[in-house]
């Protein structure tokens, strides 16, 4: 996983499957700066997180993701 603060919309990244609660291809997940876990995205969570990612594929223990949103700061 790259430094989440440096990710921009459209960039790709990888997340270990053990960091994502119930990973599913096509769903969006969000993570806060002080957390190592990714949770299913809801609009309420977007402002508290540096990035939202969509899982594009799962390959073994790795989720391949694309950054879909960043809050305006």
N, C-alpha and C positions, 0 to 999 in steps of 0.2 A: 504494500500500500504506500502510495506517495504521501507526502505531507499534505493533509487535507486542506490546509489553508492556502496552498499554492495551486490547487485544482481550479480549473475554469470550466464553464459549461461547454460540453462537447468533447472534453478530454476523456480518455479511457484510463481505467485503473483496475486493480485487482484487490479482492478482499478474501481472506480465508473464510471458508464456510462456517467455521466454529465461532466467528464474530457476528454472524447474521442469524437472527432468530427466525427460523423457518424460511430459509432462502427459496425464492421462487422466481423463475425467469419471467421477465416482463414487468415485475413489480418494482416500485420505488422504495428506497430505504434511506433513513436519515441517521446521522450520528453527531453528537455534541463534541466539542473540543476536549472535554475532560472525561470522555467515555471511550471504551474500546469496542462497544457493542453497537450494532446497527439494528434499528427497529423499523417496522413497516411505516412508511411515510403517511402523515396526515397533515393537512394544511396548518393545524395549530403548531406543529413542531418546526416548521420551516424557519421561523425567525430566530430560533435558538440554536440553529446548526449552521456550520460553515458551508455545508454542501448536501445535496440530495443526489443519490445515484440510482440508476435503473440497472438491474441485473440483466445482461444480454445473454449470458450462457454460464453454465456451471460445468467445470471440468475437474472431476475428482474433488479435491479439497479447496478449490479456488473458484470464486465467483468473478467473472469478467464483467465489468460495469462501465457505464458511460455516465458522466456527470450531467444531470438534467436541470438543476436549479442551484442558484446561489442567492442568498438573501441580499438585498441592497443595504449596504452599511455606510 
